[in-house]
Amino acid sequence: MQELIIYHNGICSKSKGALELLQEQNIPHTIRWYLTDPLTKEELQKLLTKLSLKPSEIVRRNEPLFKEKFEGKEIQESEWIELLISHPELIERPIVENASMAVVARPAEKLLELL
């Protein structure tokens, strides 16, 4: 079985739930603490390709930062890439990927699609 990567935020209950599922099922995985080890532009673009989503589709719109600075503004997809790199807390979580695809694991069981 190929190893999965979980983009994890340790204070998020949904992220914790996905990590627990990986551990309970003994699924090989690597944890990427994306808030302290942010994605590069290239990594984010590759992840979006695997997700088959546009940058705006992985933005956490309930985050206070989004509401304070970005809500109601017209932002281009290319601008979202830069904003997500600068503000990784705006990236939807958890995201889990394998070598060929990725999912937003909400609910956590959605990550099983990668197996």
C-alpha positions in Angstrom: 0.0 0.0 0.0 1.4 3.4 -0.9 1.9 5.9 1.8 -0.5 8.8 2.2 0.3 12.4 3.1 -2.1 14.1 5.5 -2.0 17.9 5.6 -2.8 18.3 9.2 -3.8 21.0 11.7 -3.5 19.5 15.2 -6.2 21.8 16.7 -8.9 20.9 14.1 -11.3 18.2 15.1 -11.9 17.1 11.4 -8.1 16.9 10.9 -7.7 14.9 14.1 -10.5 12.6 13.0 -8.8 11.8 9.7 -5.5 11.2 11.4 -7.1 8.9 13.9 -8.7 6.9 11.1 -5.3 6.5 9.4 -3.8 5.3 12.6 -6.7 3.0 13.5 -6.6 1.3 10.1 -2.8 1.1 10.2 -2.6 3.0 6.9 1.0 4.2 6.2 1.1 8.0 6.3 3.2 11.0 6.7 1.9 14.1 8.5 2.5 17.4 6.9 2.0 20.2 9.5 1.2 22.7 6.8 0.8 25.6 9.2 4.4 25.4 10.3 5.7 23.9 7.1 3.7 25.8 4.5 3.3 24.5 0.9 5.3 26.1 -1.9 3.5 27.4 -4.9 4.5 24.4 -6.9 3.3 22.0 -4.1 0.0 23.8 -3.9 -0.5 23.7 -7.6 0.2 20.0 -7.8 -2.1 19.3 -4.8 -4.9 21.3 -6.6 -4.4 19.2 -9.7 -4.7 16.0 -7.7 -7.8 17.4 -6.0 -9.3 18.5 -9.3 -10.3 21.8 -7.6 -9.6 25.5 -8.2 -7.8 27.4 -5.5 -11.0 29.2 -4.4 -12.7 25.9 -3.8 -10.3 25.0 -0.9 -10.7 28.3 0.9 -12.1 28.1 4.4 -14.7 30.8 4.2 -15.6 30.6 7.9 -12.1 31.5 9.0 -12.0 34.9 10.8 -9.2 36.0 8.5 -11.3 35.3 5.4 -14.2 37.3 6.8 -12.0 40.2 7.9 -9.9 40.5 4.7 -11.4 38.7 1.8 -15.1 38.2 2.1 -17.0 40.0 -0.7 -13.9 40.8 -2.7 -13.4 39.7 -6.2 -10.2 37.6 -6.2 -8.8 35.8 -9.2 -7.7 32.1 -9.0 -4.1 33.1 -9.5 -4.4 35.5 -6.6 -5.9 32.8 -4.4 -2.8 30.7 -4.9 -0.6 33.4 -3.5 -3.1 34.1 -0.6 -3.2 30.4 0.3 0.6 30.3 0.4 0.8 33.4 2.5 -2.1 32.4 4.8 -2.2 28.6 5.0 -4.8 28.7 7.7 -7.3 29.5 4.9 -6.7 26.0 3.3 -9.5 23.6 3.8 -8.6 20.7 6.0 -7.7 17.9 6.2 -6.4 17.1 2.7 -5.0 13.6 2.2 -3.1 12.6 -0.9 -1.5 9.7 -2.5 0.8 9.6 -5.5 -2.0 10.2 -8.1 -4.9 11.9 -6.3 -6.1 13.8 -3.3 -9.3 14.4 -1.3 -10.6 16.9 1.2 -11.3 14.3 3.9 -14.6 15.7 5.2 -15.9 13.4 6.5 -12.7 11.5 7.5 -13.9 8.3 5.7 -13.6 10.1 2.4 -9.8 9.4 2.6 -10.6 5.8 2.0 -11.2 6.7 -1.6 -7.4 6.9 -1.9 -6.8 3.2 -1.1 
